Amino acid sequence: MNKDDIITLPHPSLRQKSQRVGIVTDEIKNIITGMEAATIDWEASRKHEVGVALAAVQVNQLFKIVVIRNNYDNKSDHTFTTLINPQITKFEGEIVDDFEGCLSVKDIYGKVPRYSKVKIKAIDENGKEFRITAEGFLARILQHEIDHTNGLVFIDHIKDKPEAFFRLKEDGKLEALDYGKDIKNNSLLW
């Protein structure tokens, strides 16, 4: 897979719930490898962005699979952790608004409220269950990606907040969008 396999809104699959993976087959492992390749290829095409994670639905595979970069601060580190059937078991901490973007929502960012700490359970590529306690940015990433497996996109959390939408400019900075003009009636987002 490559960046061209990543679907964007308004693609209807992004609004569908993904199915649980019963057995980790070679097909599932191939999807995971393709997801990692698509994330890295997407990132290579973007001057000011990093591909930190991807859900299988974003490559039009309706399985509860998420891949997350092991080191999203180092663009040369192309290793990932795979979460199959990820589920948030506990929300903790405070709710914090911070910026999020998405490979499936082109050039739009938003200030999204998320819990600062979450507990997750999932299985790995060998079918072994594991648990993660995540805080800060990693907690945000996990909530964002698990939302994808449930048919939600980050803009759904801010659709009634006109001040929460931003566009990435050529210089890598964010500019506030005019909600009425740029967002509210944008059929590409809803």
Summary of the structure (lengths in Angstrom):
residues: 190
radius of gyration: 16.0
end to end distance: 26.0
largest distance: 48.4
contacts: 573
relative contact order: 0.18
helix: 29%
strand: 35%
